[in-house]
Amino acid sequence: MATARKATYTASDIQVLEGLEPVRKRPAMYIGGTDQSGYHHLLWEIVDNSVDEVINSYATQVDVTLHKDGKTVTVADDGRGIPVDVMAKYKKPALEVILTTLHSGGKFEQGNYLHSGGLHGVGSSVVNALSSKLLVEVRRDGKRHQQTYARGNPTSALKVVGPVRGRGTTLTFTPDAEIFGEKLRFDAELIRERLETKSYLHRGMVVRFRDETVSPAAEATFLHEGGIAEYLPKLIAERGKALVPSSGGQFCLARENGVRLELAMCWTESTDEHVLSFVNGIPTPNGGTHEAGLRSGMVKAVRNYIDTHSLTPKGVSLTAEDIREGMVALLSTYVLEPQFQGQTKGRLNNPEMVATVDSAVRPALEKWLNDNQSVAEAIVGRIVLAARAREASRAASLAVSRKGVSHHLNLPGKLADCSSTDPRESELFIVEGDSAGGTAKQGRDRRTQAILPLRGKVLNAEQASLDKVSSNKELQDIVSALGCGIGPTLDMAKLRYGRVFLLMDADSDGHHIATLLLTFFYRHLRPLIVAGVVHLSQPPLYRIDVGKETYWALDEADRDRILKEKVKGNAKPSIMRFKGLGEMEASELKATTLDPKHRGSIRVSIANELETDRVINDLLGRDVSARFKFIMERAGEVAGEELDV
Ligand code: 0RA
């Protein structure tokens, strides 16, 4: 840390000053309001003073107690103790000056104190002014000093009440009901959270919280040697997001010029970005210049890594948003003279912080990516995925809005719709070919099952230009029938069917079409897959009659198993192989594929988005049969229930 700290502090270092009436007249000016948040602000101010002693290595521990009444709190530290020597100019102890005058405090900004909140020195007198009762105890020079206050005024002189070991300051106060009303109480859960967060921000600091509003009193000790790197996994778990495998990293940077910075970050599979930032240990929920610096430095570092390792994807350009998608970061910065916007310090305004953080983050992150190449690869994969998804949905939504398709009114002509309009019971079967479509229409339950026959092959959504995809007739028909739209404007609430089945021949052409359709759903209608709407029908390839019994086999292996198990003695089974769905009777199709009670199907799900994306890219561009093989292998593994694409 570049800041020089003065070894001693004298009464002459206190700068002053103003009485406390303005605070009681306009409390909101000082604590943001007299609501629940302002009430707790009093406590944060006092806690931050003690935390400052820890940050500056004068104290090791902060103890907070919430007393039984829920309105009185005690904050104790083992720091230097607030000075008690009499100030010549005021003829009062420094402690009393600090607690009774506004803007008093050490000349912190002149560099003898690295402080947390930016309002300190102001803090304790503001708290005193707004408390109906305040008791301060200072342990210094082997003596225990005490003084009491009410609404900012001393109610006793500063007294030595006895000998003491060690040093430190303890403040006990009750927010004034005249200011805050009778109803407000401290919220133990809020305090616990705030204290725990502090303990992550200042590694090694011991924070204890004792809640006496419950019996027996609840005690918690917070100590996180790992600092914010330990906080990151907790944050992600709280938000319930899956981590991009091993994309976590931590960068701790020390900077000259009084700027200290710590950063822990990783990427999740969620599409939103989440940055939690702090200035001098105080949360900045509205971000500010330090966050802007993080974003720009991070994007530059990742871009540079992609460029130098020739990882630039073909056919898609990466935007800053793609790079930031799914990012979770904890940024803790220290600023000597922080300028905050608003009374509650929600946003950092120091303009120099953009460049400061940017130039700290960029080289550190780049080095880290180079040192952790496999992690870097996962991160880049994640980013390319974001870019592809963005381009796909943009093109798709453009095409749809250009055509002005009204999904409800513009149902495709060849759709044999069901009579029910309740998506919970309605199903759509997308069927390969007109002849199979005809069979399916005969075998379906007209009330709940709709049939959409597809002619020939659909377009390869992976290879074709995005524009072509959305103007492809077969794909457009699917979108119109579904009714939910596509891309960013997709609205699951408008989806007309609760289940969608892809019903293709059990041959290689059928496999190919299923693959292309899955690609289309994956790229353009992904929420349907995520919601578990999309299924692959499993029509049988063989019908086996043994005596009066009929068995259906999905493939050769299935056929052989049935023959072995079911054909006893010299019974003569009759085996029939369907060349396509069109060869089946409507009743057969119904019994094996359409009827919910007997049909076989696989629900399509995305087990691993990154992996899926890679597979689709690798395989579908060139070798579609390999891609299908992949699907079928996986289908076998999951025994006809779930298919992970
Ligand atoms: C001003 C000067 C010194 C210490 C403190 C304030 C101080 C304030 C608080 C508030 C809570 N706990 C605190 N502990 C210390 C420096 C005194 C010296 O140089 O000895």
Boltz pocket constraint, residues with backbone or C-beta under 6 A from the ligand:
constraints:
  - pocket:
      binder: B
      contacts: [[A, 7], [A, 8], [A, 9], [A, 10], [A, 46], [A, 49], [A, 50], [A, 53], [A, 77], [A, 79], [A, 80], [A, 81], [A, 82], [A, 83], [A, 105], [A, 106], [A, 168], [A, 169]]
      max_distance: 6.0
